[in-house]
Amino acid sequence: MRPRRVAFDWKRTPLHWIPGEPTATHVINVLHLLLPAGERWFVKVFKEALPLVTDEQLLRDVKGFMGQEATHSVQHAYVLEHLAEQDLDTAAYTRHVEWMFDVLLGERPPWGIPIPRREWLRFRLSLIAAIEHFTAVLGDWVLDADALDGAAADEVMLDLLRWHGAEEVEHRAVAFDMYQHTGGRGAVRYLRRVEGMALAWPTLFYLWTAGARYLLRHDPALPGGRYRFRDHRAAARRGLLPSWASLNAAMPRYLRGSYHPSQEGSLRKAADYLAVSPAARAAGGAAAAS
């Protein structure tokens, strides 16, 4: 497991990179708003937790995970710059996201809440494990989303999403294993895992729908644009988006006592895409040349 130092050229990517599908375009674009701050936060929390890791293989996996997440954060931030160049400024929304991760979920509990440092760390690790469950589900979805190709979606954006999705499947178990290793024992560890999911999924749903509303409302090509659930459902039926129903169904799988992320997605499918991804292949060639 290693970070791939990819690069993407956004010069020719249009604002509506799925032609004629502004809702599908912007629902997926919300990921660019959430991931730069979110994945930087993942790395910060894992750095705090590294001294607790006593298993050498897990330590290597965690360091690989951190390298991949840092690269994801940077590449999605470049998409925000590209959106701003097309007169879609996302700063007002991303400031809210950054505050949530940096302040509300920072190194110390907010507002002086008296939670022991170790417990606060374990709680945040449980959140990351729950979020990574959904990123693996989404990664598996985008690797299979042939409808995006059929809709003539921008090839550069598709490569970014599928490269990222493949790496999410590749490291799908690391955050969960990290939590299981550092989160205490027995029923308390499981209950904290449930608590992490109970907060993570409603928050993710809120941020995603709020982000879609923001993007459609501020899209310079869509005066009066707005996000509607029926438009999302229609795009999902055409295979252009994951449905909310499919994401809701992912939550109870995570809550099974026997659950492990190795049950999500296909490592073979992820490896097959990484072998043909233009960005990943170019990064591999550059690394070999150096």
N, C-alpha and C positions, 0 to 999 in steps of 0.2 A: 504494500500500500504506500503510494508516494504521490506527492503533488506533481501535477503536470503543468508546466509554466506556459500556458496557452496564451494566444492573443487573437483578437478578432478585429476585422476592419468593418466599421459601421457606416462608412461613407455612403453606401448605396442602399442601406436599409430604410424603407419608408416608415412613416409614423404608424400607419395601419399595415403592419407587416404580414397579417393574414388578409388578403385583399377582400374588401367588402364585408369584413367581419369586425367592426369596432368593439363589440362587447367581448368576443373571444380574445381579440388582441389585448385589450386592457385588463381583463381578468388575469391573463397570464403575466402582463406587465407589472401587476402588483408585486410579483415576486422580486422584481428589481428594486422595488421600494423597501421591501422588508429585509432582504437578505444581506445587504452590506452591513447594516448595524447588527442584525441578528447573528451573523456568523462571526463578526468580530467579538461579540459577546461570548459565543461558544468558546472561542479560543482563550479569552480572558479567564473564564470559569475553569476551564480545563487546566490552565497554568496554575491556578490556585490549588487544584486538586492533585497535581502531579506528585507531591510528596507523600500522598496516601497510597500510591500504587506500588504494590510489592511484587507483582507478577511481571516478569521481564517481557513476555510476549505481549501482554496488554499494554505495557509501557511503549513498546515499539509501535503498536497499532494506534495508540492515542497520539503519539507524535506525528504519525502519518496522517491521521484524521485532522489534526490541527493545521498541518501544512496544506491539505486540500481545502479546508474551510477558509483559510486566509486567502487562498487564490480565488475561490468562489466570490468572496466579498469584494475583492478588487475588480473582478471582471463585471460583476453586476453594477458596480458603481460607475463604470465606463458607460453602461447603457443609460444611466440617469443623465450623464453629460450629453449623450446623443439626443435624448428626449428634450433636454433644455435647448439644444441647438435648433430643435424643430418647434420651439415656442411652447413646449409643455413643461413648465417648471414644477418640479415635485418637492421643492425645499420645504414648503409649509407642512406637507404631510410627513416627510422623512424626519423633520425636527421632532415631531411627536413620537415617532418610532424610536429615535435615538434617545429621547428622554426616558422612555419606558425601559429600554435595556440598560442605559448607563446610570440612571438614577433610581428608578423603581426597583430594578433587579441588579443593582450594583454590588460592590464588594461588601457593603454593610446594609442591614435591613433599613428600609426607609422610615422616616419620621421617628427614629429612635426606638422602634419596636424591639422589645427585649428578647431576641432569639439568639441562642448561643451560636458563635461563629461556625462551628462544625455543622450544626443543624441547618443553618442558612445555606451553607455550601451544598449539603446533601439535597436540600429542597431544590436549589437551582439545577443541580445535576439531574434530578428527576424530571424537571421541565425540559431539559435538553433531550433526554432520552425519549420523552413523549413527542416532542417536535420532530426528532429524527425518525420516528416511526412514520410520520406523515410525509417527510421528505423522501423516504424510501418508497412509499406508496406512489407519490407523485413521479419519482424517477422512473419507476416501473411503467407508469401510465404513459409518460412521454416517449419512452423507448418503443412503445407499441402503437403510438398515435399516428397510424398511417394516413388518417384523414387530413392531418396537417399538410402532408406532402400533396395529397389530392387537391387541397385548397390553394396550392401554389404559395404556401407560406415562405417567407424569406429564408434562404438557405443558411445565411450566417446566424440568424436568430435560432433556427432549428438546431444548428450545430452547438451553439452555446447551451441551449436547454438540454440537449441529449447528452453532451459531454458532462454537464453538471449532474443530470439525472443518473447517468451511468456511475459516476463517482459516488453518488448518494447510495446506490445499490451496493457498490463495492464496499463502502464502509458502514453499511446499514446496522451492523451489530455493535459498533465500537462504543457509542454513547450508552447503550443499554448495558453492555458488559462493564463499562466504567461505573455506572450507577450501582449495578449489582455488587461490584467489588468494594465500593466505598460507602454504600448507603446503609450500613448496619446489617442486622440479621433478622430473619423470621418475619413475623406478622408486621412489625413496625416498618421494615423495608418495603413490604408489599403495599401497605397502606399509604406510605409516602409516594410510591409509584402511582397508585390510584389518584392521589391528591395532585400529582404533577399533571396527569392527563386531564383531570377535572378542571384544571385551570388552563392548560395549554390549548385544548381544542376550542372552547368557546372564545378564548382570546384570539386565536388564529382566525376563526370564522369572522369575528368582529373586524379585525384589522384588514382581512382580505376584502370583505364587502365594502368597508369604508374606503379602502384604497381604490376599488373599482369605481365607486361613486365619484371619488375625487378626480380620477383620470378622465372619466367620461364627461364630467362637468367642465373640466378645464381643457379638454381637447379643442385646439383652435379650429379644427375642421368640422366640429360637431356643435354648432350653437344650440344650446338647450339640451345637450346630451345627458342621459342619465342611465344608471344601472337599474335593470329590472330583472327579477328572478325568472320571469318567463323567457326572456331573451337568453339568459344563461342556460335554462333547461333546453331550449331549442338548439343552442350551440353544442350542448353536451350530447343530445340525441344524434347530431351530425358527427360526433366523435372529435370535436374541436376543443372540448374542455372536459375535465373530469366532472362528474355530477356531484352535487352536494350529498346526494344519497349514498354514492359510493364512498365518499370520504367519511360520512357518518358511520357507515358500516365498518370502517377500519378501526374505530375506537374500541368496540367490544372485543375485537381480536387481541388488542394490546392488553386488555384487562384479564385475560385468562391467566390463571396461575402458571400454566405450562408454557406460556408464550415465550418465544425467542425470535428476534428479528431475522434469523436465518430462514424463517418461514415466509418472508416477504420477498417477492421478486426473484430474479434469476441472475446469479453471478455470471453464468455463461453468456446471457444476453448482454449484460453490461460490458463484459470483456470483448464481445464481438463488435459492439459499437465503438468502443475505445480504439479498436484495431483499425477502424475505417474513418473515424472522425478526422476531418481535415485539420482542425486545430490541434488535436491530440497528437496526430502524426507529425505535424510540423514541430510541435514542442519536443517530441521524442527525437526527431532528427537534429534539432538544435542542441539538445542535451548530449547526444552522441558526438556531435562535432566538437563540442567544448571539452 
